[in-house]
């Protein structure tokens, strides 16, 4: 299983559990008594698409760490979403397409 390094986080093994190409994927990891499930969802809008990033935390460690990590994790999600936006804009600019469609 490959490791993934997300901005501001330690490397971890994330397991994809619900792939839905061109629409969403769900993946999760577990560490130090915390189970994390992250959902990446692309929703169509009248002017393009919206990328929704959602994280759920469970376990004893989550209750203890949430007050400490909340602000940092919100910043991580903002950074990831900015990366997705920049990459989509780069692809559109390089290809002349009016939108990005994968695979």
C-alpha positions as CSV (number, residue, x, y, z in Angstrom):
1,X,0.0,0.0,0.0
2,X,1.6,3.4,-1.0
3,X,2.1,6.1,1.5
4,X,0.7,9.6,0.9
5,X,2.1,12.8,2.3
6,X,-0.5,15.5,2.6
7,X,0.6,19.1,3.4
8,X,1.2,19.6,7.1
9,X,0.7,15.9,7.9
10,X,3.0,13.0,8.6
11,X,3.2,10.4,5.8
12,X,0.5,7.8,6.2
13,X,-1.0,4.8,4.4
14,X,-4.4,5.8,3.1
15,X,-6.7,3.1,1.7
16,X,-9.2,4.1,-1.0
17,X,-12.6,2.6,-0.1
18,X,-15.1,4.2,-2.5
19,X,-13.7,5.2,-5.9
20,X,-16.1,6.8,-8.3
21,X,-14.0,8.2,-11.2
22,X,-14.7,11.8,-12.3
23,X,-16.9,12.3,-9.3
24,X,-15.4,11.3,-5.9
25,X,-13.2,9.1,-3.8
26,X,-13.2,8.2,-0.2
27,X,-10.0,7.1,1.6
28,X,-9.0,6.5,5.2
29,X,-6.2,5.9,7.6
30,X,-5.7,5.1,11.2
31,X,-3.0,6.3,13.6
32,X,-2.6,6.9,17.4
33,X,-6.2,5.9,18.2
34,X,-7.6,8.2,15.5
35,X,-9.5,6.9,12.4
36,X,-9.7,9.5,9.6
37,X,-12.0,9.2,6.6
38,X,-11.6,11.8,3.9
39,X,-14.0,12.4,1.0
40,X,-13.0,14.3,-2.1
41,X,-16.1,15.2,-4.1
42,X,-16.5,17.1,-7.3
43,X,-19.9,18.8,-7.7
44,X,-21.0,20.4,-11.0
45,X,-22.0,24.1,-10.8
46,X,-23.5,26.4,-13.4
47,X,-20.1,27.8,-14.1
48,X,-17.9,24.7,-13.7
49,X,-17.4,22.6,-10.6
50,X,-16.9,22.8,-6.9
51,X,-14.3,20.6,-5.1
52,X,-15.6,19.5,-1.7
53,X,-13.1,18.1,0.8
54,X,-14.5,16.5,3.9
55,X,-12.7,14.8,6.8
56,X,-14.3,12.7,9.6
57,X,-12.4,11.7,12.7
58,X,-13.4,8.9,15.1
59,X,-11.9,7.2,18.1
60,X,-10.7,8.2,21.6
61,X,-7.7,10.1,20.1
62,X,-10.0,12.2,17.9
63,X,-11.9,13.5,20.9
64,X,-8.7,14.4,22.7
65,X,-6.8,15.9,19.7
66,X,-9.6,17.8,17.9
67,X,-9.4,20.9,20.0
68,X,-5.7,21.1,19.4
69,X,-5.7,20.2,15.7
70,X,-8.9,21.8,14.4
71,X,-7.3,25.0,13.1
72,X,-4.3,23.2,11.6
73,X,-6.6,20.7,9.8
74,X,-8.8,23.4,8.4
75,X,-5.7,25.1,7.0
76,X,-4.6,21.8,5.5
77,X,-7.9,21.4,3.7
78,X,-7.7,24.9,2.4
79,X,-4.2,24.2,1.0
80,X,-5.3,21.0,-0.6
81,X,-8.3,22.7,-2.3
82,X,-6.1,25.5,-3.6
83,X,-3.8,22.9,-5.1
84,X,-6.7,21.2,-6.9
85,X,-7.9,24.6,-8.2
86,X,-4.4,25.6,-9.5
87,X,-4.0,22.2,-11.2
88,X,-7.4,22.4,-12.9
89,X,-6.7,26.0,-14.1
90,X,-3.3,24.9,-15.4
91,X,-4.8,22.1,-17.4
92,X,-7.5,24.3,-18.8
93,X,-4.9,26.9,-19.8
94,X,-2.5,24.4,-21.4
95,X,-5.2,22.6,-23.4
96,X,-7.5,25.5,-24.2
97,X,-10.4,23.4,-22.9
98,X,-13.3,25.1,-21.2
99,X,-13.2,22.5,-18.4
100,X,-11.2,19.6,-17.0
101,X,-12.4,16.0,-17.6
102,X,-10.3,13.2,-16.4
103,X,-9.7,9.7,-17.8
